[in-house]
């Protein structure tokens, strides 16, 4: 088995699982208690007045 075939097998079988796990981690990061202040600030930042006129 060549190196290409080995890497291809790993990418096909475990790559999708790793990408899905990373997606879940990044989505779950939003709900951590220590990120609450940043989330609240981002949530309300769209309503801040623009000083540029």
C-alpha positions as CSV (number, residue, x, y, z in Angstrom):
1,X,0.0,0.0,0.0
2,X,1.5,3.3,-1.0
3,X,1.6,6.5,1.1
4,X,-1.0,8.1,-1.1
5,X,-3.4,5.3,-0.6
6,X,-2.8,5.3,3.2
7,X,-3.4,9.0,3.5
8,X,-6.4,8.8,1.2
9,X,-7.9,6.1,3.4
10,X,-7.3,8.2,6.6
11,X,-8.9,11.2,5.0
12,X,-11.9,9.3,3.8
13,X,-12.6,7.5,7.0
14,X,-11.4,9.7,9.8
15,X,-11.3,13.1,8.1
16,X,-15.0,13.5,8.0
17,X,-15.3,12.5,11.7
18,X,-12.6,15.0,12.7
19,X,-14.3,17.9,10.7
20,X,-17.7,17.1,12.2
21,X,-16.1,17.0,15.7
22,X,-14.4,20.4,15.1
23,X,-17.8,21.8,13.9
24,X,-19.5,20.6,17.1
25,X,-16.7,22.1,19.2
26,X,-16.9,25.5,17.5
27,X,-20.7,25.6,17.7
28,X,-20.6,24.6,21.4
29,X,-17.9,27.2,22.2
30,X,-20.7,29.8,21.9
31,X,-22.5,28.3,24.9
32,X,-19.6,28.3,27.4
33,X,-20.2,30.4,30.5
34,X,-16.9,32.4,30.1
35,X,-17.9,33.6,26.6
36,X,-21.2,35.1,27.8
37,X,-19.9,38.7,27.8
38,X,-18.5,38.5,24.3
39,X,-21.6,37.0,23.0
40,X,-23.8,39.6,24.6
41,X,-21.6,42.4,23.2
42,X,-21.7,40.9,19.7
43,X,-25.4,40.4,19.9
44,X,-26.1,44.0,20.7
45,X,-23.3,45.6,18.6
46,X,-25.6,45.7,15.5
47,X,-27.8,48.2,17.3
48,X,-25.0,50.6,18.3
49,X,-25.2,53.9,16.5
50,X,-22.7,54.5,13.8
51,X,-20.6,57.7,14.4
52,X,-19.7,58.1,10.8
53,X,-22.9,59.9,10.0
